[in-house]
């Protein structure tokens, strides 16, 4: 059924308001604990990662920022910030969320802020505070915090003591924030720790954030839940409590699979966006959320999968924005079960791709981002330039 002019205007307004942040690490060669498969055109430096993110934004028009990992993208700390910001500006993007790394070094074998060794906790806190300085120097709003901390066997750590250490450390980080800065506290039920993780679910993240103060919010990674968890209910509760800070979007079949957004269950992503759009309709203003991607592009072409993800995110957000919320609210009030559900189903099954093509055309963007990227020759140039370095990585890896 063709959309009315009112719906078209609503769609364009929704698309103008929607932006999704790309992860720098998604453009570099990555793998699993079993090994990695090298791509000739994968980024080999921070500048190349940002360049790749820039081409995705160029063809999609919805990815204006790049999340960065401090150890990988700022090896010299704050001294690297001017050069990284310059490269970002050259490619039409800006620096997004700052991600500290307190899981990679050998000292973090038994945890970071939850480590029983006070010196290790001090080291981890120092790195996070250095990351806050990078956050300030780069003009980034969000500090994105994920911890691998936990234990693998019963009785090998004091769960309550570790909670207290985390509370103390995160409060110190919160006190270092200023201006519009926020800290987003992520959770994960298992991996790499398998008996318990110190921040295992949204309730633990919520409690720690509330202890810290108003700049602390919960970050929802759509892959960081047990099977069959109702993620949109978590989103609705956190919105109601003004404690939702943002997302790491990906898809999953079994655990933290980090698959392409919407590749397994697009209806779940749609339902998450539905809760956000419904909240926006009721309150008359959109919540201040960071929509970020965190995926592992191990087999698909990294840039093409990112384009695929960005386009899927746009489509699913647009579908949710087109729900007739006045009609839905009336049906819900009368407990019209079928008619209420049909409001969602009608929006979900609407083909919004023609609207997206119109919006892109109005912005001077190619109507088909994937075709535009493939026709640009960018990948061929990247493979030619980066190929020797990446093939060398295969030799060293073998």
C-alpha positions in Angstrom: 0.0 0.0 0.0 1.5 3.4 -1.0 2.5 5.7 1.8 0.7 9.0 2.3 2.6 12.3 2.1 2.4 12.6 5.9 4.0 9.2 6.3 6.7 10.1 3.8 7.5 13.3 5.8 7.6 11.2 8.9 10.0 8.8 7.3 12.3 11.5 6.1 12.3 13.1 9.6 13.2 9.7 11.1 16.0 9.1 8.7 17.5 12.6 9.4 17.5 11.8 13.1 19.1 8.4 12.8 22.9 7.8 12.9 24.8 4.6 13.6 28.4 4.6 14.8 30.9 2.2 13.2 33.7 0.4 15.1 37.2 1.0 13.9 38.2 -2.6 14.9 35.5 -3.9 12.5 37.7 -3.0 9.5 40.9 -4.8 10.6 41.7 -8.5 10.3 40.0 -10.3 13.2 39.2 -13.9 13.9 38.1 -16.4 16.6 40.1 -18.2 19.2 40.6 -21.0 16.6 42.3 -18.8 14.0 41.8 -15.9 11.6 41.3 -15.6 7.9 43.2 -12.7 6.4 41.5 -10.3 3.9 43.8 -8.6 1.5 41.9 -5.3 1.7 41.6 -5.2 5.5 42.8 -2.1 7.3 46.3 -2.3 8.7 46.4 1.1 10.5 44.1 3.5 12.3 44.1 5.8 9.3 43.0 2.9 7.1 40.2 2.0 9.5 39.0 5.5 9.5 39.2 5.7 5.7 37.1 2.6 5.4 34.5 4.0 7.9 34.5 7.2 5.8 33.6 5.4 2.6 30.7 3.6 4.4 29.4 7.0 5.6 29.8 8.4 2.1 27.6 5.8 0.5 25.0 5.4 3.3 24.8 8.9 4.8 24.1 7.5 8.3 27.5 6.7 9.8 29.1 10.0 10.8 31.2 8.7 13.7 33.8 6.0 14.4 34.2 4.2 17.8 37.9 3.7 18.7 39.8 1.3 20.9 42.5 3.1 22.9 45.3 0.5 22.8 44.7 -0.3 19.1 44.0 3.2 17.8 46.0 5.5 20.2 49.1 3.5 21.0 50.8 6.7 22.2 47.8 7.8 24.2 46.6 11.4 24.0 49.6 12.4 21.9 47.9 10.6 18.9 44.6 12.4 19.2 45.4 15.4 16.8 46.6 13.1 14.0 43.6 10.8 14.4 41.1 13.7 14.4 42.8 15.1 11.3 42.4 11.8 9.4 38.8 11.6 10.6 38.0 15.1 9.3 39.6 14.3 6.0 37.3 11.3 5.5 34.1 13.2 6.6 33.6 11.5 10.0 34.4 12.2 13.7 35.7 10.3 16.6 32.9 8.6 18.5 33.0 6.4 21.7 36.3 5.8 23.4 36.9 2.2 24.4 39.5 1.5 27.0 41.2 -1.9 26.8 41.6 -3.6 30.2 41.5 -7.2 29.0 44.4 -7.8 26.7 47.5 -7.3 28.8 48.9 -10.3 30.8 48.3 -8.5 34.1 44.6 -8.8 33.5 44.6 -12.6 33.7 42.6 -12.5 36.9 40.6 -9.3 36.1 41.0 -5.6 35.9 38.9 -3.4 38.3 37.8 -6.7 39.9 41.3 -8.1 40.3 42.3 -9.1 43.9 45.6 -7.5 43.3 45.3 -3.8 44.2 48.2 -2.9 41.9 46.5 -4.4 38.9 43.3 -2.5 39.8 45.4 0.6 40.0 46.9 -0.1 36.5 43.4 -0.7 35.0 42.0 2.5 36.6 45.0 4.5 35.3 44.4 3.3 31.8 40.7 4.2 32.0 41.5 7.6 33.3 44.0 8.1 30.5 41.1 7.1 28.1 39.0 9.9 29.7 41.8 12.3 28.7 41.6 11.0 25.2 37.8 11.4 25.4 38.2 15.1 26.3 40.9 15.8 23.8 38.9 14.3 20.9 35.6 15.9 21.9 34.0 12.5 22.3 30.9 12.3 24.4 30.9 8.6 25.4 33.3 6.4 27.3 32.3 2.8 26.5 33.3 0.3 29.2 33.3 -3.4 28.8 35.1 -5.7 31.2 36.2 -9.3 30.8 36.4 -9.7 34.5 35.1 -12.8 36.2 36.0 -16.3 37.4 35.9 -19.8 35.9 35.5 -21.9 39.0 33.4 -21.7 42.1 35.1 -20.3 45.1 38.1 -18.8 43.3 37.1 -15.2 43.9 34.9 -13.2 46.3 31.9 -12.1 44.2 31.0 -9.4 46.8 34.5 -8.0 47.1 34.8 -7.8 43.3 31.5 -5.9 43.2 32.9 -3.5 45.8 36.1 -3.0 43.8 34.2 -2.3 40.7 31.9 0.2 42.4 34.9 2.0 43.8 36.8 2.1 40.5 33.8 3.2 38.4 32.9 6.0 40.8 36.5 7.3 40.4 36.0 7.2 36.6 32.7 9.0 36.9 34.2 11.8 38.9 36.7 12.4 36.2 34.0 13.1 33.6 33.0 16.7 32.7 30.9 18.7 30.2 28.5 16.4 28.3 30.6 13.3 28.8 29.0 10.0 29.8 30.2 6.5 30.7 28.3 3.6 29.3 28.6 0.4 31.3 28.3 -2.7 29.2 27.4 -6.2 30.5 27.9 -9.8 29.4 26.7 -13.0 31.0 29.7 -15.2 30.1 33.0 -15.3 28.0 35.8 -15.2 28.6 34.8 -16.0 32.2 32.5 -19.0 32.4 31.5 -19.4 36.1 30.6 -15.8 36.8 31.3 -12.4 35.2 31.4 -9.3 37.3 28.9 -7.4 35.3 26.7 -10.2 33.9 23.4 -8.5 33.1 21.6 -5.2 32.7 20.6 -5.2 36.4 24.2 -5.3 37.5 25.1 -2.6 35.1 22.1 -0.6 36.3 23.1 -0.9 39.9 26.7 0.1 39.3 25.7 3.0 37.1 23.3 4.3 39.8 26.0 4.1 42.4 28.3 6.1 40.2 26.0 9.1 39.3 24.0 10.7 36.5 26.7 10.5 33.9 26.6 6.7 34.0 24.2 4.7 31.8 23.7 1.1 30.7 25.0 0.0 27.3 23.0 -2.9 25.7 24.9 -5.2 23.4 22.3 -7.3 21.5 24.6 -10.3 21.6 25.2 -10.2 25.4 22.2 -12.2 26.6 21.2 -15.7 27.3 19.0 -17.5 24.7 15.4 -16.2 24.5 15.9 -13.1 26.7 13.4 -10.4 25.8 15.8 -7.6 25.0 13.1 -5.1 24.1 11.7 -5.4 27.6 15.1 -4.5 29.0 15.2 -1.6 26.6 11.7 -0.4 27.7 12.6 -0.7 31.4 15.8 1.2 31.0 14.1 3.9 29.0 11.5 4.3 31.7 14.3 4.6 34.3 16.3 7.1 32.1 19.2 4.7 32.3 19.7 3.6 28.7 22.8 5.1 27.2 23.2 3.2 23.9 23.7 0.0 22.0 26.2 -2.3 20.5 24.3 -3.8 17.6 24.9 -7.2 16.1 23.0 -10.4 15.7 23.4 -13.9 17.2 22.2 -17.4 16.9 23.7 -19.1 19.9 25.8 -16.7 22.1 27.9 -13.6 21.4 28.2 -14.5 17.7 28.7 -10.9 16.5 26.9 -11.6 13.3 25.6 -9.0 10.8 22.7 -7.0 12.2 19.4 -8.4 11.2 20.9 -11.5 9.6 19.3 -13.9 12.1 16.3 -12.1 13.7 15.4 -8.7 12.1 12.1 -8.7 13.9 13.9 -8.5 17.2 15.9 -5.4 16.1 12.6 -3.9 14.8 11.0 -4.5 18.2 13.9 -2.8 20.0 13.4 0.2 17.7 9.7 0.0 18.2 10.1 0.5 22.0 12.4 3.5 21.4 10.0 5.1 18.8 7.0 4.5 21.0 8.8 6.2 23.9 9.7 9.1 21.6 6.0 9.4 20.5 4.8 9.4 24.1 7.4 11.9 25.4 7.5 14.1 22.4 11.3 13.9 22.3 13.8 11.2 21.4 16.0 9.7 24.1 19.7 10.6 23.9 21.1 7.2 22.7 24.3 6.1 21.1 23.5 3.6 18.3 26.8 1.7 17.8 27.8 -1.4 15.9 30.0 -4.1 17.4 30.4 -7.0 15.0 33.1 -9.4 13.9 33.5 -9.4 10.1 35.6 -12.5 9.9 34.3 -14.1 6.6 32.4 -11.4 4.7 34.1 -8.5 3.1 34.5 -6.1 6.0 33.4 -2.9 4.3 30.5 -4.5 2.4 29.2 -6.2 5.6 29.3 -2.8 7.3 27.3 -1.2 4.5 24.9 -4.1 4.8 24.6 -3.5 8.5 24.1 0.3 8.1 21.4 -0.2 5.5 19.6 -2.8 7.6 19.7 -0.5 10.6 18.1 2.3 8.6 15.4 0.0 7.2 14.4 -1.4 10.6 14.5 2.0 12.4 12.3 3.4 9.6 9.8 0.6 9.8 9.5 1.2 13.6 9.1 5.0 13.0 6.2 4.4 10.7 4.0 2.6 13.3 0.8 4.5 13.9 1.3 4.9 17.6 -2.0 6.7 18.2 -3.9 3.8 16.8 -1.7 1.4 18.6 -2.2 3.1 22.0 -6.0 3.0 21.5 -5.9 -0.7 20.7 -3.7 -1.4 23.7 -6.1 0.5 26.0 -9.0 -1.7 24.9 -6.9 -4.8 25.0 -7.4 -5.4 21.2 -4.8 -8.1 21.0 -4.9 -8.9 17.3 -5.3 -5.2 16.2 -2.5 -4.1 18.5 -0.1 -6.7 17.1 -1.1 -5.9 13.6 0.0 -2.3 14.0 3.5 -3.7 14.4 3.2 -6.3 11.7 1.9 -3.8 9.2 4.9 -1.6 9.8 7.4 -4.4 9.8 6.3 -5.8 6.5 6.2 -2.4 4.8 8.8 -2.2 2.1 10.6 1.0 3.0 13.4 0.6 0.4 11.7 3.0 -2.0 11.6 5.6 0.7 15.2 5.1 1.5 16.1 5.5 -2.2 14.2 8.8 -2.2 15.9 10.0 0.9 19.3 9.2 -0.4 18.5 10.9 -3.7 17.5 14.0 -1.8 20.8 13.9 0.1 22.9 13.5 -3.1 23.7 9.9 -2.1 23.6 6.9 -4.5 20.3 5.1 -4.2 22.0 1.8 -3.8 25.0 2.1 -1.4 26.4 -1.4 -2.1 26.4 -0.8 -5.9 27.9 2.6 -5.4 30.7 1.2 -3.2 31.5 -1.6 -5.7 31.6 0.8 -8.6 33.9 3.2 -6.8 37.0 0.9 -7.1 37.8 1.6 -3.5 38.1 -2.1 -2.6 40.4 -2.8 -5.5 42.7 0.1 -4.6 42.7 -1.1 -0.9 43.6 -4.6 -1.8 46.4 -3.5 -4.1 47.9 -1.1 -1.4 47.3 -3.2 1.7 47.6 -6.7 0.2 51.4 -7.1 0.7 51.1 -6.1 4.3 48.2 -8.5 4.9 49.8 -11.3 3.1 52.8 -10.8 5.3 50.5 -11.2 8.2 49.5 -14.6 6.9 53.2 -15.7 6.8 53.8 -14.5 10.4 50.6 -16.0 11.6 51.4 -19.4 10.1 
